[in-house]
Amino acid sequence: MATTTEIRNRLIDRLMAINNSEYLTALEKIIESSNVQQSKVMLTEEQKIMLAMSDDDIKNGSVLDQESLNEEELKWLTKKTS
């Protein structure tokens, strides 16, 4: 049986792939209306390292806005299918 952390991480991965704002808004409303307890989430060392790396990327300007990322992804997909 999967641990709570494994389930949470799978859900986060799936949420990150959703681009439909209406769908995400509906999910947000479900979560807000539930009786989810607000508690601290204990991060693994790997998660802390990834967050630190993300902070460094932001500080160094090594980020893309969503539109640029979509364009790059489309170019890559087009090249892969050619």
N, C-alpha and C positions, 0 to 999 in steps of 0.2 A: 504494500500500500504506500502511496506517495505521501511524503511529508508535507506539512503546511507550506514550507518554504518552496518545495518543488512545484506544488500546485500554483502558488502565487507567482513564481517565476514563469511558468508556462502561460499563465493569464497575461502577465505583463508583456511577454513576447508577442502574444496574439493581439493585444491592444495596440502595440506599437505599429502593427501592420494595417490597422484600420484607418482609412482615409475619409470615411463617411461621417461628417460632423453630426448629422441627425442621429445616427446610430450611437455615436459616442455620447451625445447629449442624453439619449434615452438610458444608456448604461449608467451615466453619472447620476441621473435622477433615481434609478433603482438603488444605487449604492447609498445615496444621501438619505433615502427614505427607509433604509434597513436599519436594524439595531446593531450595526457594526460598532464594536467598542473601539474607542480611540486609545491606542496604546503605542508605545514605542516599538519600532521594528528594529530588531538587532541585525545589523549588517554583517555579512561574512567579510573576511579579509579581502577576498577577490572583489566583492562589491565596492569596498572602500578604495581599492586600487583603481577600479574602473572609474569611480567618481572623481578621484584625484586626476586621472588622465583626462577626463572630460573638462575639468576645471582648467587644466593646462592648455587644452585645445582652445578653449574660449579665450583665455588670456593671450594666447599667441595668434589669435585670429584664424585658426585652422578649422573653420566651420563653414558650412554652406547653408544658405537659406533654402527653404523647402522648394521654391520654384527652380532654383539652380540644380538642386539635387534631382528633381524630377526630370529636368532636361538632360542631365548627365546619365541618368538611368535609362532614359529613352534612347539616347545615342548608343549606350552599351547594349541594350536589348536589340536594337536595329542591327548592330554589327554582329551580334551572336546569331541572328536568324538569317544573315546574308550568306 
